[in-house]
């Protein structure tokens, strides 16, 4: 039986061909499926089913139907040409899929690498004492440098008198156990910042208690 012998074409194959010519591939596929179910050995119908799949871009299914026909009529140039065409399209589709998948995996890997990098380069947690020490170092750098003679003459004076007195500086002294210097700083702050005097006074009382506790031990 010739594969494309029009005299042997059953009505469903002819109807499917007309639908395909109109661009109605889904309807043509449904007609062919129903027809091939009833006439599974009718090669023209099987060939037309392959064409329907091909028109819908379902190349793997189209190739399977063309191979069924080719197994029965291996000498058909038409079938072989159609088979090579869909196999090429199927291969291109697969390669495009692999490329897209590879790109997705690369993005995911890069994202994971960045997360790992960020986690590995997190700054170490800074303790309160470290923070205060860093703050006082900044204060020291910003304070004007005094002549050596003046520094020597004022050595007996309060250590906070030559610096910009701040609560941070006072807490530095407190964290180092230098309660007297911390209390001097808070007393000076009470005169400079009257609005915050109650808060400074409360902290001063705490420092005095700490100093007494250390003195009695």
Secondary structure, DSSP 8 states (H G I E B T S, - for coil): --TT-GGG--HHHHHHHHHHHTT-HHHHHHHHHHHHHH-TT-HHHHHHHHHHHHHTT-HHHHHHHHHHHHHH-TT-HHHHHHHHHHHHHHHHHHHHHHHHHHHHHHHHHHHHHHHHHHHHT------HHHHHHHHHHHHHHHS----HHHHHHTTTS-GGGGS---HHHHHHHHHTT-HHHHHHHHHHHHHH-GGGHHHHHHHHHHHHHHHHHHHH-
